[in-house]
Amino acid sequence: MARQVEALTEGETDVVAVMANVCAAIHEAMGFFWTGFYIDRGSQLVLGPFQGPVACYRIAYDRGVCGAAFSQRQTIVVPDVEQFPGHIACSSQSRSEIVVPVFNQHHDPVAVLDIDSAELATFDEADRRYLEAIVGHLTPLF
C-alpha cells in the first residue's frame, strides 16, 4: 500500500486530486466504513475527498476526534467512539476511529485523515505508524 501511495503522489501537484486517490486506495484496500480527509480552512476543518457514506461538512478545532488530532498535532486512536468525550456522530455505524494529522513542510497541521470502522478496537499502534507514513507523502504538496 505504501508504494501505491508513493506512486499516486509522484509527479502530481494538485493536493485535492492526490487526497482523493489516497483515500480511495486506503478505503479499497482495507475495507473501512469511512475514509477521508478534513482540510483546514482557517477557522475549522472542512470535508475534503472521502469514500463512504455522507459525512459532516465542518468540524471545529475543539470538537470530536478530528478536531482533537488537529489541535493536538498528533494521531489519535479511539477503540470505542462512545467513550471519546465530544465524539461527533456523523454515523451511528462508526464504532472505532483513527485520525492522523497531515502537516505542511513547516510542520504545521493542514488537514487530517479520518478513518472510521464499524467494528470496535479496529486500529492499533501499527496502523498509526503506517498511516502516518502514508500521509507523510502529502507534505510536499502543502
TORKOL-4160 file (C-alpha; in steps of 0.2 Angstrom, whole numbers, padded with zeros to 4 digits, m for minus):
142
<pt num="1" X="0000" Y="0000" Z="0000"/>
<pt num="2" X="0014" Y="0012" Z="0004"/>
<pt num="3" X="0022" Y="0010" Z="m0013"/>
<pt num="4" X="0005" Y="0013" Z="m0021"/>
<pt num="5" X="0003" Y="0029" Z="m0012"/>
<pt num="6" X="0020" Y="0034" Z="m0016"/>
<pt num="7" X="0016" Y="0031" Z="m0034"/>
<pt num="8" X="0000" Y="0040" Z="m0033"/>
<pt num="9" X="0008" Y="0056" Z="m0026"/>
<pt num="10" X="0023" Y="0056" Z="m0038"/>
<pt num="11" X="0023" Y="0070" Z="m0050"/>
<pt num="12" X="0005" Y="0076" Z="m0046"/>
<pt num="13" X="0004" Y="0094" Z="m0039"/>
<pt num="14" X="m0015" Y="0095" Z="m0035"/>
<pt num="15" X="m0017" Y="0091" Z="m0017"/>
<pt num="16" X="m0036" Y="0088" Z="m0019"/>
<pt num="17" X="m0033" Y="0075" Z="m0033"/>
<pt num="18" X="m0020" Y="0066" Z="m0023"/>
<pt num="19" X="m0031" Y="0066" Z="m0007"/>
<pt num="20" X="m0045" Y="0058" Z="m0017"/>
<pt num="21" X="m0034" Y="0044" Z="m0024"/>
<pt num="22" X="m0025" Y="0041" Z="m0007"/>
<pt num="23" X="m0042" Y="0039" Z="0002"/>
<pt num="24" X="m0049" Y="0028" Z="m0012"/>
<pt num="25" X="m0033" Y="0017" Z="m0011"/>
<pt num="26" X="m0034" Y="0015" Z="0008"/>
<pt num="27" X="m0053" Y="0013" Z="0008"/>
<pt num="28" X="m0052" Y="0000" Z="m0006"/>
<pt num="29" X="m0038" Y="m0010" Z="0001"/>
<pt num="30" X="m0043" Y="m0010" Z="0019"/>
<pt num="31" X="m0062" Y="m0010" Z="0018"/>
<pt num="32" X="m0065" Y="0003" Z="0031"/>
<pt num="33" X="m0083" Y="0010" Z="0034"/>
<pt num="34" X="m0077" Y="0028" Z="0031"/>
<pt num="35" X="m0060" Y="0035" Z="0024"/>
<pt num="36" X="m0057" Y="0053" Z="0021"/>
<pt num="37" X="m0049" Y="0070" Z="0024"/>
<pt num="38" X="m0054" Y="0086" Z="0033"/>
<pt num="39" X="m0045" Y="0101" Z="0027"/>
<pt num="40" X="m0040" Y="0116" Z="0037"/>
<pt num="41" X="m0049" Y="0132" Z="0031"/>
<pt num="42" X="m0043" Y="0144" Z="0044"/>
<pt num="43" X="m0056" Y="0143" Z="0057"/>
<pt num="44" X="m0062" Y="0125" Z="0056"/>
<pt num="45" X="m0059" Y="0108" Z="0047"/>
<pt num="46" X="m0070" Y="0106" Z="0031"/>
<pt num="47" X="m0074" Y="0090" Z="0022"/>
<pt num="48" X="m0062" Y="0085" Z="0008"/>
<pt num="49" X="m0061" Y="0070" Z="m0003"/>
<pt num="50" X="m0068" Y="0054" Z="0005"/>
<pt num="51" X="m0075" Y="0037" Z="0002"/>
<pt num="52" X="m0090" Y="0030" Z="0012"/>
<pt num="53" X="m0107" Y="0037" Z="0017"/>
<pt num="54" X="m0111" Y="0055" Z="0019"/>
<pt num="55" X="m0102" Y="0065" Z="0032"/>
<pt num="56" X="m0101" Y="0081" Z="0042"/>
<pt num="57" X="m0097" Y="0096" Z="0032"/>
<pt num="58" X="m0087" Y="0106" Z="0046"/>
<pt num="59" X="m0078" Y="0102" Z="0062"/>
<pt num="60" X="m0072" Y="0114" Z="0074"/>
<pt num="61" X="m0055" Y="0113" Z="0081"/>
<pt num="62" X="m0061" Y="0109" Z="0098"/>
<pt num="63" X="m0074" Y="0096" Z="0093"/>
<pt num="64" X="m0073" Y="0077" Z="0090"/>
<pt num="65" X="m0058" Y="0066" Z="0086"/>
<pt num="66" X="m0054" Y="0076" Z="0071"/>
<pt num="67" X="m0053" Y="0092" Z="0080"/>
<pt num="68" X="m0043" Y="0085" Z="0094"/>
<pt num="69" X="m0030" Y="0077" Z="0082"/>
<pt num="70" X="m0028" Y="0093" Z="0073"/>
<pt num="71" X="m0027" Y="0104" Z="0088"/>
<pt num="72" X="m0015" Y="0092" Z="0097"/>
<pt num="73" X="m0005" Y="0089" Z="0082"/>
<pt num="74" X="m0005" Y="0070" Z="0085"/>
<pt num="75" X="m0013" Y="0054" Z="0079"/>
<pt num="76" X="m0027" Y="0049" Z="0090"/>
<pt num="77" X="m0033" Y="0031" Z="0090"/>
<pt num="78" X="m0051" Y="0028" Z="0098"/>
<pt num="79" X="m0055" Y="0010" Z="0101"/>
<pt num="80" X="m0073" Y="0014" Z="0106"/>
<pt num="81" X="m0080" Y="0031" Z="0099"/>
<pt num="82" X="m0094" Y="0031" Z="0113"/>
<pt num="83" X="m0081" Y="0033" Z="0126"/>
<pt num="84" X="m0072" Y="0048" Z="0117"/>
<pt num="85" X="m0079" Y="0064" Z="0125"/>
<pt num="86" X="m0086" Y="0076" Z="0112"/>
<pt num="87" X="m0087" Y="0062" Z="0098"/>
<pt num="88" X="m0096" Y="0069" Z="0083"/>
<pt num="89" X="m0108" Y="0055" Z="0077"/>
<pt num="90" X="m0109" Y="0058" Z="0059"/>
<pt num="91" X="m0115" Y="0040" Z="0058"/>
<pt num="92" X="m0121" Y="0028" Z="0072"/>
<pt num="93" X="m0112" Y="0014" Z="0062"/>
<pt num="94" X="m0095" Y="0021" Z="0067"/>
<pt num="95" X="m0088" Y="0011" Z="0082"/>
<pt num="96" X="m0069" Y="0015" Z="0082"/>
<pt num="97" X="m0059" Y="0028" Z="0073"/>
<pt num="98" X="m0041" Y="0034" Z="0070"/>
<pt num="99" X="m0037" Y="0052" Z="0065"/>
<pt num="100" X="m0020" Y="0056" Z="0058"/>
<pt num="101" X="m0014" Y="0075" Z="0056"/>
<pt num="102" X="m0007" Y="0080" Z="0039"/>
<pt num="103" X="0007" Y="0093" Z="0040"/>
<pt num="104" X="0014" Y="0105" Z="0028"/>
<pt num="105" X="0033" Y="0107" Z="0025"/>
<pt num="106" X="0034" Y="0119" Z="0040"/>
<pt num="107" X="0026" Y="0105" Z="0051"/>
<pt num="108" X="0010" Y="0115" Z="0053"/>
<pt num="109" X="m0006" Y="0104" Z="0053"/>
<pt num="110" X="m0016" Y="0107" Z="0037"/>
<pt num="111" X="m0028" Y="0093" Z="0036"/>
<pt num="112" X="m0032" Y="0076" Z="0045"/>
<pt num="113" X="m0035" Y="0059" Z="0038"/>
<pt num="114" X="m0050" Y="0052" Z="0047"/>
<pt num="115" X="m0054" Y="0033" Z="0046"/>
<pt num="116" X="m0069" Y="0025" Z="0054"/>
<pt num="117" X="m0073" Y="0007" Z="0057"/>
<pt num="118" X="m0089" Y="m0002" Z="0060"/>
<pt num="119" X="m0080" Y="m0013" Z="0072"/>
<pt num="120" X="m0074" Y="m0009" Z="0090"/>
<pt num="121" X="m0055" Y="m0008" Z="0093"/>
<pt num="122" X="m0050" Y="m0009" Z="0074"/>
<pt num="123" X="m0035" Y="0002" Z="0075"/>
<pt num="124" X="m0018" Y="0000" Z="0084"/>
<pt num="125" X="0000" Y="0006" Z="0085"/>
<pt num="126" X="0005" Y="m0002" Z="0069"/>
<pt num="127" X="m0010" Y="0007" Z="0060"/>
<pt num="128" X="m0004" Y="0023" Z="0067"/>
<pt num="129" X="0014" Y="0021" Z="0061"/>
<pt num="130" X="0008" Y="0015" Z="0044"/>
<pt num="131" X="m0005" Y="0029" Z="0041"/>
<pt num="132" X="0007" Y="0042" Z="0047"/>
<pt num="133" X="0020" Y="0036" Z="0034"/>
<pt num="134" X="0006" Y="0037" Z="0021"/>
<pt num="135" X="0001" Y="0055" Z="0025"/>
<pt num="136" X="0019" Y="0060" Z="0025"/>
<pt num="137" X="0018" Y="0058" Z="0006"/>
<pt num="138" X="0006" Y="0073" Z="0006"/>
<pt num="139" X="0018" Y="0085" Z="0015"/>
<pt num="140" X="0027" Y="0091" Z="m0001"/>
<pt num="141" X="0010" Y="0097" Z="m0008"/>
<pt num="142" X="0007" Y="0109" Z="0005"/>
